[in-house]
Amino acid sequence: MTQARVERIAPCSGRALELDTGDELMVIDPMGQQVSDLTAFARNDLAEYLSSGRSIDYASKLWLSTGDVLYSNRSRPMFTIVEDTCGRHDFTLTPCSKRMFELLYGEAEGRPGCEGNLAAALAPWDIGVDRIPVAFNIFMHVTVDADSGHIAVRPPLSKPGDHIRLRAQMPMLVALTACSAGQSNNFSYKPIDFYIERA
């Protein structure tokens, strides 16, 4: 692995990056209780993308952690989670969006949210809002009532410095955010750090 350099995603924004097979992406919560939405596309065919349904199906669980594999819509491994100090991430909810802020938060003029920030980061590859799938919600804390099925968004369990390390299983285009949804981040908007260890 080559030397890594930590980079920062500003609060309520997103970044895109490219990974090669074997690269490891470390996503870090520097201040605690901050969610990061992650989505990915196969570099050799952008119609192949990170799939919430496939990943949940093959893991047979909602909360994914060390040793679990994240799959594409074509059932090919995209990431393996090789290290995780938080232990709570999921594919439960779709990225926050301008319309979501209007409907759920009552904002008269909704912000772009993770959906818009992912699309903006991916715009150079002609990936727009309509192609943003359900993201892997890093550090997000969603609970599910076993009897009713009702869900609740709780403050993240991540502490300052908690991280997750994902190994790329194919060449990918990846986008990450520092999430913009107040409820997801205990109503405090903070940055997300990341670095890449090149294979």
Summary of the structure (lengths in Angstrom):
residues: 199
radius of gyration: 15.6
end to end distance: 4.8
largest distance: 48.5
contacts: 678
relative contact order: 0.35
helix: 18%
strand: 37%
